[in-house]
């Protein structure tokens, strides 16, 4: 019988988010500062170490792996890692979160490697505003990347939009209309208080999922659904479209009671919760005991009691966690 990872609150961990790089070709205002210092190569997990971690987790009952960053597609050799993870037995859902800018180059190869779904970050449909929010991004490249992903035949594609009051909340209906036209899903995300951002005041830009939902329902009545992708999104349907509307609401609709996720940072820290710093150094285990799968599994198993019952994010602009999202992994 396959081992299962059960935390101290009876929650089964069957989903791992694996960060493959802290680097990104964008500098999104809610994710990182404009001038970033990235990790030296020696501190970053090798692709072989990442593959071993993925295999350990699947052998311990994990059924879903998502590759995150930074931007995963800037990691050299990413296709080989995708091939390795995509062939692991017992993995039912293999996906990636990407900014989409490099999908024209990589989409077909990712799909051929066994990746089933994609999440593409898209916070604005206005080229100038998109450039302001991402600091370096080209909207046309992202839209072309979406087209490439559609052509590659992914089972499902979802857009992710972080909504900031006064910055892009006036585009909510436009983003829904775009998702409907493209036949993709879209999730609206509340900004998370990770890292000390200088671009804006989080207490002023916070926009709750309830506010976003109310904006949408002025035009598109939403019907709740029990559908899930094993992540934190709460999904809704529209009567006249196959596109699903999701809400990820770490503030307004805390999802901790059903949390089935852990994260592995690019440095090899096993984070048991997005909202605190409790972690175990898997890189140290991998490098002290090279190739020793039992030692790695034992470290993972012993880390589970560190998973807290819930996080305690606030919306007043206070930074609860000092690491930026690019360090955490999506």
Secondary structure, 3 states (H helix, E strand, C coil): CCCCEECCCCCEECEEEEECCCCCCCCCCCCCCCCCCCCCHHHCCCHHHHHHHHHHHHHCCCCEEEEECCCHHHCCCHHHHHHHHHCCCCCCEEEEEECCCCHHHHHHHHHHCCCCEEEEECCCCCHHHHHHHHCCCCHHHHHHHHHHHHHHCCCEEEEEEECECCCCHHHHHHHHHHHHHHCCEEEEECCCCECCCCCCCHHHHECCHHHHHHHHHCCCCCEECCCCCCCCCEEEEECCEEEEEEEECCCCCCCHHHCCEEEECCCCEEECCCCCCCEEEHHHHHHHCCCCHHHHHHHHHHHHHHCCCCCCCCCCCCCCECCCHHHHCC
